[in-house]
Structures are given as C-alpha cells and as structure tokens.
C-alpha cells in the first residue's frame, strides 16, 4: 500500500466515523442523553478535523 493509498484509506475511515457519530447523536438527542450528545458532537468535529488534515497531507504529497 502506497502512502497515498494509506491516506485515502484513513480519510474514508474518518468520514465513516463522522457518519456513525452523527447517527449516534440523533439517538442521544432522542433520549435526552446530554453526555452522549456532547461526546458525539465532539467526535464529529474531531473526525472532520482529521479528514481535513489528511486531505491537506494528501494534496501536499500529490504536489511534491
């Protein structure tokens, strides 16, 4: 697996994680789970930040 493929794979993992946490957030809201909502919101933001940083890394790799 090349470095580019590894980064693409990691991007996909973090995008899927954001989707999973978004679904969990809906459930937490449905049941009034405040702690769960906070955790899920944090993890969605964290996942999005990871995707953004990996996309930057991928662009830098492609332009090198």
C-alpha positions in Angstrom: 0.0 0.0 0.0 1.4 3.3 -1.0 1.4 6.3 1.3 -1.2 7.9 -0.9 -3.5 4.9 -0.6 -3.0 4.8 3.1 -4.0 8.4 3.5 -7.1 7.8 1.2 -8.0 4.8 3.4 -7.7 6.9 6.6 -9.8 9.6 5.1 -12.5 7.1 4.4 -12.3 5.7 7.9 -12.7 9.2 9.5 -15.6 10.1 7.1 -17.4 6.9 8.1 -16.7 7.7 11.8 -18.4 11.1 11.4 -21.4 9.4 9.9 -21.6 6.9 12.7 -21.3 9.6 15.4 -24.0 11.7 13.6 -26.4 8.8 13.8 -25.4 8.3 17.5 -26.1 12.0 18.1 -29.6 11.6 16.7 -30.2 8.8 19.2 -28.7 10.7 22.1 -31.0 13.7 21.3 -34.0 11.4 21.0 -33.4 10.1 24.5 -32.1 13.3 26.1 -28.6 11.8 26.7 -26.7 15.1 27.3 -23.4 13.4 27.9 -23.8 11.3 24.8 -24.7 14.4 22.8 -21.6 16.2 23.9 -19.4 13.2 23.1 -20.9 12.6 19.7 -20.7 16.3 18.8 -17.0 16.4 19.9 -16.2 13.2 17.9 -18.0 14.6 14.8 -15.8 17.7 14.9 -12.7 15.6 15.6 -13.4 13.3 12.7 -13.9 16.3 10.4 -10.7 17.8 11.5 -8.8 14.6 10.9 -10.3 14.4 7.4 -9.3 18.0 6.7 -5.7 17.4 7.9 -5.4 14.2 5.9 -6.7 15.9 2.8 -4.1 18.6 3.2 -1.4 15.9 3.6 -2.6 14.1 0.5 -2.6 17.3 -1.5 1.0 18.0 -0.4 2.0 14.5 -1.3 0.5 14.8 -4.7 2.1 18.2 -5.4 5.6 17.0 -4.3 
